[in-house]
Amino acid sequence: MRGAARTAAVAATEAAVATDPVDVRWDGMLVNARLATLVGDAGYGVIEDGALGWRDGVLVFAGPRTDLPSLPHALASDVVDAQGDWITPGLIDCHTHIVFGGDRAGEFEQRLQGASYEEIARAGGGIVSTVRATRTASEDELLAQSLPRARALRDDGVTTLEIKSGYGLDLENERKMLRVARRIGEALDITVRTTFLGAHALPPEYAGRADDYIAAVCEWLPVLHAEGLVDAVDAFCERIGFTAAQTQRVFESAHSLGLPVKLHADQLSDGGGAALVAGFGGLSADHVEYTSEAGVAAMKQAGSVAVLLPGAFHVLRETTLPPLDAFRTHGVPMAVATDCNPGTSPLQSLRLAMSLACTHFRLTPEDALRGATVHAAQALGMSDRGRLVAGQRADFVRWRIGQPAQLAYWLGGDLLSGVYAGGRAITTDR
């Protein structure tokens, strides 16, 4: 990044400063920082003795401090010495069920005593038990229960959070969940993307009438979308969930509204879910433990991301790994998410999910970090974040670590120096 190799962003900044330095004054800058930019397709994109500048919530400089076009205080209103901290893009948790009532610690104990996930679900536990607790909670009560979980993720580096509905399973309670998700984003000063997951489970009042329930879901979707509550649509396509034909009906309704789709696919069996969502140009197929080679090829053709959910794999003590070699061979990007939910992944740290992905799925720490930033952004259809480069949203995290691999190496612990969302320093509750 010296001489002719300087970026266009640096050259443009130099020219602007020369003509009118007041007009281009940046809002803030970090200096004496080590940057893991994740620019390029491999490597951390390390910049030693780096500087990071932003204006109006957008990065305007990310490079060596020696490439700054002027002295830091001449460029930025607020200059902060990062004291050698590592800076990464803000982490992105692209698959969560963080809004719910109650908990299912009892089911955790049942599984340890030998009951399977399917046995618990068929006996009236599982998702339906959370539906009961979620329906009885008021909107404010649901927010009070859910906000600490989201705060724990933010305070461990998450600046963008996907939140699904799916524990209401009727119009009013699905609406309540989505409203709470929006309120969480406002309360924590982070980006929240909402996903309508009405096709998550069959509620008791529709027992034996799954097709009728799917028809109702397809009627609720345009109502909730018109209220500004839906950013994407998901479904649970599985033998204890919904069939491929029923899922297709939901996706057709989503496409009629211009909404992107994603899918809980091939978690317990190969139901062709990955290929199904890819056929709709889906953002992602999630879980994907049983996805076939044909499903992987379809995902590659569609540009769909494989979202790995090692928390559920860990808690359920699964043994069938996702087709990781096939994803690599076909060049399907792999994101990593917490799947934070009350039954199968009560995981409140994306860093721990990264570590579990390394341990269970043999990802490298670099793979895991890309999975929680670059590829997670792609899984949400967001091209404005995930890397440290001029033009991206100024979401970034300061870490007290010696090298980026430590983000996946440490099982817990407080590694955070600061979280910035849109260039604003977030006050955490650590």
C-alpha positions as CSV (number, residue, x, y, z in Angstrom):
1,M,0.0,0.0,0.0
2,R,2.9,2.4,-0.8
3,G,3.4,4.6,-3.8
4,A,1.5,3.3,-6.8
5,A,0.1,0.5,-4.7
6,R,-1.9,2.9,-2.5
7,T,-5.7,2.3,-2.6
8,A,-8.1,4.5,-4.5
9,A,-9.6,5.4,-1.1
10,V,-6.3,6.8,0.2
11,A,-5.7,8.7,-3.0
12,A,-9.2,10.2,-2.9
13,T,-8.8,11.2,0.7
14,E,-5.5,12.9,0.0
15,A,-7.0,15.0,-2.8
16,A,-10.0,15.9,-0.6
17,V,-7.8,16.9,2.3
18,A,-5.7,19.1,0.0
19,T,-8.7,21.0,-1.3
20,D,-11.0,21.3,1.8
21,P,-9.8,19.5,4.9
22,V,-12.8,20.7,7.0
23,D,-15.3,18.9,4.7
24,V,-13.5,15.6,4.9
25,R,-12.8,15.5,8.6
26,W,-13.4,12.0,9.9
27,D,-15.5,11.3,12.9
28,G,-12.9,9.0,14.5
29,M,-9.7,7.1,14.1
30,L,-7.9,4.3,15.8
31,V,-4.1,4.3,15.6
32,N,-1.4,2.0,17.0
33,A,-3.7,-0.9,16.1
34,R,-3.1,-4.3,14.5
35,L,-5.8,-5.0,11.9
36,A,-7.2,-8.3,10.8
37,T,-8.9,-6.9,7.7
38,L,-10.0,-10.3,6.2
39,V,-9.5,-8.7,2.8
40,G,-8.8,-11.3,0.1
41,D,-9.9,-14.9,0.0
42,A,-7.3,-16.3,2.4
43,G,-5.3,-15.1,5.4
44,Y,-6.3,-12.7,8.1
45,G,-5.3,-9.7,6.0
46,V,-2.9,-8.5,8.8
47,I,-1.8,-4.9,8.9
48,E,0.7,-4.2,11.7
49,D,0.9,-0.6,13.1
50,G,-2.4,0.1,11.4
51,A,-4.9,2.9,11.4
52,L,-8.7,2.8,11.0
53,G,-10.7,5.8,10.2
54,W,-14.5,6.3,9.8
55,R,-17.0,9.0,8.9
56,D,-20.8,8.9,9.0
57,G,-20.8,5.3,10.2
58,V,-18.6,4.1,7.3
59,L,-14.9,3.2,7.1
60,V,-12.9,5.7,5.1
61,F,-9.4,4.2,5.9
62,A,-8.0,0.9,6.9
63,G,-4.3,0.5,6.3
64,P,-0.8,1.1,7.6
65,R,-0.5,4.2,9.7
66,T,2.3,5.4,7.4
67,D,-0.1,5.6,4.6
68,L,-2.3,8.1,6.3
69,P,-2.5,11.2,4.0
70,S,-2.0,13.6,6.9
71,L,-1.4,13.6,10.7
72,P,-4.1,11.8,12.6
73,H,-5.4,14.8,14.4
74,A,-5.6,16.8,11.2
75,L,-7.8,14.1,9.7
76,A,-10.1,13.0,12.5
77,S,-12.1,14.8,15.3
78,D,-11.4,12.0,17.7
79,V,-8.2,9.9,17.7
80,V,-7.8,6.9,20.0
81,D,-4.6,5.0,20.7
82,A,-5.6,1.3,20.4
83,Q,-2.4,0.4,22.4
84,G,-1.6,-2.5,20.1
85,D,-5.0,-4.1,20.4
86,W,-6.1,-6.4,17.5
87,I,-9.1,-5.0,15.5
88,T,-11.5,-7.3,13.6
89,P,-14.7,-6.6,11.8
90,G,-17.7,-6.8,14.1
91,L,-18.9,-10.4,14.6
92,I,-22.1,-11.4,12.8
93,D,-24.3,-14.1,14.3
94,C,-26.4,-15.1,11.3
95,H,-28.6,-17.8,12.9
96,T,-30.3,-17.3,16.3
97,H,-33.6,-18.1,18.0
98,I,-32.8,-15.7,20.8
99,V,-36.4,-14.5,21.5
100,F,-38.3,-17.1,23.6
101,G,-40.0,-17.6,26.9
102,G,-38.9,-20.0,29.6
103,D,-36.1,-22.5,29.1
104,R,-35.7,-26.3,28.5
105,A,-33.0,-27.3,31.0
106,G,-35.2,-30.3,31.9
107,E,-34.9,-31.6,28.3
108,F,-31.2,-31.3,28.5
109,E,-31.3,-33.6,31.5
110,Q,-33.6,-36.0,29.7
111,R,-31.3,-36.3,26.7
112,L,-28.4,-37.0,29.0
113,Q,-30.5,-39.8,30.5
114,G,-31.0,-41.3,27.0
115,A,-34.0,-39.6,25.4
116,S,-33.5,-38.5,21.8
117,Y,-34.4,-35.1,20.4
118,E,-37.2,-36.7,18.3
119,E,-38.6,-38.6,21.2
120,I,-38.8,-35.5,23.3
121,A,-40.5,-33.5,20.5
122,R,-43.1,-36.3,19.8
123,A,-43.9,-36.4,23.5
124,G,-45.0,-32.7,23.5
125,G,-41.6,-31.3,24.4
126,G,-39.2,-29.6,22.2
127,I,-40.3,-26.5,20.2
128,V,-43.9,-26.8,21.2
129,S,-43.0,-26.5,24.9
130,T,-41.3,-23.2,24.2
131,V,-44.3,-22.1,22.2
132,R,-46.4,-22.5,25.3
133,A,-44.0,-20.3,27.4
134,T,-43.7,-17.7,24.6
135,R,-47.4,-17.3,24.1
136,T,-48.1,-16.7,27.8
137,A,-45.4,-13.9,28.0
138,S,-46.4,-10.3,27.3
139,E,-44.3,-8.4,24.8
140,D,-42.5,-6.6,27.6
141,E,-41.9,-9.8,29.5
142,L,-40.5,-11.5,26.4
143,L,-38.2,-8.6,25.9
144,A,-37.0,-8.8,29.5
145,Q,-36.2,-12.5,29.1
146,S,-34.6,-12.2,25.7
147,L,-32.5,-9.0,26.1
148,P,-29.9,-10.5,28.4
149,R,-29.1,-13.2,25.9
150,A,-28.7,-10.7,23.1
151,R,-26.6,-8.5,25.3
152,A,-24.3,-11.4,26.1
153,L,-23.6,-11.9,22.4
154,R,-23.0,-8.2,21.8
155,D,-20.7,-7.9,24.8
156,D,-18.6,-10.7,23.3
157,G,-18.2,-8.9,20.0
158,V,-21.4,-9.3,18.0
159,T,-22.5,-6.2,16.1
160,T,-25.0,-7.8,13.7
161,L,-27.6,-10.3,14.9
162,E,-30.2,-12.4,13.1
163,I,-33.3,-13.2,15.2
164,K,-36.0,-15.7,14.1
165,S,-39.6,-16.0,15.1
166,G,-41.1,-19.4,15.3
167,Y,-42.1,-19.9,18.9
168,G,-45.4,-18.1,18.5
169,L,-47.0,-20.1,15.7
170,D,-50.0,-17.9,15.4
171,L,-50.2,-14.4,13.9
172,E,-50.3,-12.4,17.1
173,N,-47.5,-14.2,18.8
174,E,-45.3,-14.3,15.7
175,R,-45.8,-10.6,15.5
176,K,-44.9,-10.2,19.2
177,M,-41.7,-12.1,18.7
178,L,-40.7,-10.0,15.7
179,R,-41.5,-6.8,17.5
180,V,-39.3,-7.8,20.4
181,A,-36.5,-8.6,17.9
182,R,-36.7,-5.1,16.5
183,R,-36.7,-3.6,20.0
184,I,-33.6,-5.6,20.9
185,G,-31.7,-3.9,18.1
186,E,-32.8,-0.5,19.3
187,A,-31.9,-1.2,22.9
188,L,-28.5,-2.6,22.2
189,D,-27.5,-0.2,19.4
190,I,-26.7,-3.1,17.0
191,T,-28.1,-4.3,13.7
192,V,-30.9,-6.9,14.0
193,R,-32.2,-8.8,11.0
194,T,-35.5,-10.5,11.5
195,T,-36.5,-13.8,10.0
196,F,-40.0,-15.1,9.9
197,L,-40.0,-18.8,10.9
198,G,-43.7,-19.5,11.1
199,A,-43.0,-22.9,9.5
200,H,-41.0,-24.0,12.5
201,A,-43.3,-26.6,14.1
202,L,-46.9,-27.6,14.0
203,P,-48.9,-26.0,16.9
204,P,-51.3,-28.1,18.9
205,E,-54.4,-26.5,17.5
206,Y,-53.4,-27.7,14.0
207,A,-52.6,-31.3,15.0
208,G,-53.1,-33.5,11.9
209,R,-53.7,-30.5,9.7
210,A,-50.2,-29.5,8.6
211,D,-51.3,-28.3,5.1
212,D,-53.9,-26.0,6.7
213,Y,-51.3,-24.6,9.0
214,I,-48.9,-23.8,6.1
215,A,-51.8,-22.1,4.4
216,A,-52.2,-19.9,7.5
217,V,-48.5,-19.2,7.6
218,C,-48.7,-18.0,4.0
219,E,-51.5,-15.7,4.9
220,W,-49.6,-14.2,7.9
221,L,-46.5,-13.5,5.9
222,P,-47.7,-10.5,3.8
223,V,-49.4,-9.0,6.9
224,L,-46.1,-9.1,8.9
225,H,-44.1,-7.9,5.9
226,A,-46.4,-4.9,5.4
227,E,-45.7,-4.0,9.0
228,G,-42.0,-3.9,8.4
229,L,-41.2,-6.9,10.6
230,V,-39.7,-9.4,8.2
231,D,-36.3,-9.3,6.5
232,A,-36.2,-12.9,5.4
233,V,-38.2,-16.2,5.6
234,D,-37.1,-19.5,7.0
235,A,-38.6,-23.0,7.5
236,F,-37.8,-26.3,9.2
237,C,-37.8,-28.9,6.5
238,E,-37.4,-32.2,8.3
239,R,-39.3,-35.4,9.1
240,I,-40.4,-33.8,12.5
241,G,-40.9,-30.5,10.8
242,F,-42.5,-29.8,7.4
243,T,-42.2,-31.6,4.0
244,A,-40.4,-30.3,1.0
245,A,-43.8,-29.5,-0.7
246,Q,-45.0,-27.5,2.3
247,T,-41.7,-25.7,2.5
248,Q,-41.9,-24.8,-1.2
249,R,-45.3,-23.2,-0.6
250,V,-43.8,-20.9,2.1
251,F,-40.9,-20.0,-0.2
252,E,-43.2,-19.2,-3.1
253,S,-45.1,-16.8,-0.8
254,A,-41.8,-15.2,0.3
255,H,-40.7,-14.8,-3.3
256,S,-44.0,-13.2,-4.3
257,L,-43.1,-10.5,-1.7
258,G,-39.5,-10.2,-2.8
259,L,-38.2,-11.6,0.4
260,P,-35.1,-13.8,0.5
261,V,-35.3,-17.3,1.9
262,K,-33.1,-19.6,4.0
263,L,-33.7,-23.1,5.4
264,H,-33.1,-25.4,8.4
265,A,-31.9,-28.1,6.0
266,D,-30.8,-31.7,6.4
267,Q,-30.2,-31.6,10.1
268,L,-31.5,-35.0,11.1
269,S,-31.8,-36.7,7.7
270,D,-31.1,-35.9,4.0
271,G,-34.5,-34.5,3.0
272,G,-33.1,-32.6,0.0
273,G,-33.4,-29.3,1.9
274,A,-30.2,-27.8,0.7
275,A,-31.1,-28.4,-2.9
276,L,-34.6,-27.1,-2.3
277,V,-33.5,-23.7,-0.8
278,A,-30.8,-23.4,-3.5
279,G,-33.5,-23.8,-6.1
280,F,-35.1,-20.6,-4.7
281,G,-31.7,-18.8,-4.8
282,G,-31.7,-19.0,-1.0
283,L,-29.2,-17.0,1.1
284,S,-28.2,-20.1,3.1
285,A,-28.8,-23.7,4.1
286,D,-28.3,-24.2,7.8
287,H,-27.3,-27.2,9.9
288,V,-26.6,-29.3,6.7
289,E,-25.2,-32.4,8.5
290,Y,-26.8,-34.8,6.1
291,T,-26.6,-32.7,2.9
292,S,-25.7,-34.8,-0.2
293,E,-23.1,-34.0,-2.8
294,A,-25.9,-33.0,-5.1
295,G,-27.2,-30.6,-2.5
296,V,-23.7,-29.1,-2.1
297,A,-23.4,-28.6,-5.9
298,A,-26.8,-26.9,-6.0
299,M,-25.8,-24.6,-3.2
300,K,-22.6,-23.6,-5.1
301,Q,-24.6,-22.9,-8.3
302,A,-27.1,-20.7,-6.3
303,G,-24.5,-18.9,-4.3
304,S,-26.0,-20.2,-1.0
305,V,-23.9,-20.2,2.2
306,A,-23.6,-23.3,4.4
307,V,-24.3,-22.1,7.9
308,L,-22.6,-24.4,10.4
309,L,-24.2,-24.7,13.8
310,P,-21.7,-26.5,16.1
311,G,-23.6,-25.6,19.3
312,A,-26.5,-27.9,18.3
313,F,-24.1,-30.5,17.1
314,H,-22.4,-30.4,20.4
315,V,-25.4,-30.4,22.7
316,L,-27.2,-33.1,20.8
317,R,-23.9,-35.1,20.7
318,E,-24.3,-35.7,17.0
319,T,-21.8,-37.8,15.1
320,T,-22.6,-37.1,11.4
321,L,-20.4,-34.2,10.3
322,P,-21.5,-31.8,7.6
323,P,-20.0,-32.5,4.2
324,L,-17.1,-30.2,4.9
325,D,-14.7,-31.6,2.2
326,A,-17.5,-31.2,-0.4
327,F,-18.1,-27.6,0.7
328,R,-14.4,-26.9,0.3
329,T,-14.2,-28.7,-3.1
330,H,-17.2,-26.9,-4.5
331,G,-16.2,-23.6,-3.0
332,V,-19.3,-23.2,-0.9
333,P,-18.6,-20.5,1.8
334,M,-19.1,-21.7,5.4
335,A,-20.5,-19.4,8.0
336,V,-20.5,-20.1,11.8
337,A,-23.4,-19.1,14.1
338,T,-24.6,-19.8,17.6
339,D,-28.1,-21.1,16.8
340,C,-28.9,-19.7,20.3
341,N,-32.1,-21.4,21.3
342,P,-33.7,-22.9,24.5
343,G,-33.5,-26.6,23.5
344,T,-30.6,-27.7,21.4
345,S,-28.1,-24.8,21.5
346,P,-28.3,-22.6,24.6
347,L,-25.1,-20.9,23.4
348,Q,-24.6,-17.2,24.2
349,S,-21.1,-16.7,22.8
350,L,-20.3,-16.6,19.1
351,R,-16.6,-16.9,20.0
352,L,-17.4,-20.2,21.7
353,A,-19.3,-21.3,18.5
354,M,-16.1,-20.5,16.6
355,S,-14.1,-22.6,18.9
356,L,-16.6,-25.5,18.7
357,A,-16.5,-25.3,14.9
358,C,-12.7,-25.7,15.1
359,T,-12.9,-28.6,17.4
360,H,-15.9,-30.5,16.0
361,F,-15.7,-29.5,12.3
362,R,-11.9,-29.1,12.0
363,L,-12.2,-25.5,10.8
364,T,-9.0,-23.4,11.2
365,P,-9.3,-20.3,13.5
366,E,-9.1,-18.2,10.3
367,D,-12.0,-20.2,8.8
368,A,-14.0,-19.7,12.0
369,L,-13.3,-15.9,12.0
370,R,-14.3,-15.6,8.3
371,G,-17.3,-17.7,9.1
372,A,-18.4,-15.3,11.8
373,T,-17.8,-12.2,9.7
374,V,-17.3,-12.4,5.9
375,H,-19.4,-15.5,5.2
376,A,-22.0,-14.7,7.9
377,A,-22.6,-11.3,6.2
378,Q,-23.2,-13.2,2.9
379,A,-25.6,-15.5,4.7
380,L,-27.7,-12.5,5.6
381,G,-27.4,-10.9,2.1
382,M,-25.4,-8.0,3.6
383,S,-22.5,-6.8,1.4
384,D,-21.7,-3.7,3.5
385,R,-19.9,-5.4,6.4
386,G,-17.7,-8.3,7.3
387,R,-14.3,-6.8,6.4
388,L,-12.2,-3.9,7.4
389,V,-12.0,-1.9,4.2
390,A,-13.0,1.6,3.1
391,G,-16.6,1.7,2.1
392,Q,-17.8,-0.9,4.6
393,R,-19.9,-0.1,7.6
394,A,-17.8,0.9,10.6
395,D,-18.6,-2.1,12.8
396,F,-15.5,-3.4,14.5
397,V,-14.1,-4.8,17.7
398,R,-11.0,-4.2,19.7
399,W,-9.5,-7.3,21.3
400,R,-6.9,-7.8,24.0
401,I,-5.2,-10.7,22.3
402,G,-1.7,-11.6,21.0
403,Q,-2.9,-13.1,17.7
404,P,-6.3,-13.6,15.9
405,A,-6.3,-17.4,16.5
406,Q,-6.8,-16.7,20.2
407,L,-10.5,-15.7,19.4
408,A,-11.2,-19.4,18.8
409,Y,-8.5,-20.7,21.1
410,W,-9.9,-19.3,24.4
411,L,-13.0,-21.1,25.8
412,G,-14.7,-18.0,27.2
413,G,-12.9,-15.3,29.1
414,D,-13.1,-11.5,28.6
415,L,-11.0,-10.5,25.6
416,L,-12.8,-7.4,24.7
417,S,-11.5,-3.9,24.8
418,G,-14.4,-2.2,22.9
419,V,-17.2,-2.7,20.4
420,Y,-18.1,-0.1,17.7
421,A,-21.3,-0.2,15.7
422,G,-21.6,2.3,12.8
423,G,-18.6,4.1,14.3
424,R,-20.2,4.5,17.7
425,A,-18.5,3.1,20.8
426,I,-21.0,0.8,22.5
427,T,-21.1,0.8,26.3
428,T,-21.0,-2.9,27.2
429,D,-22.1,-4.5,30.5
430,R,-18.9,-6.5,31.1
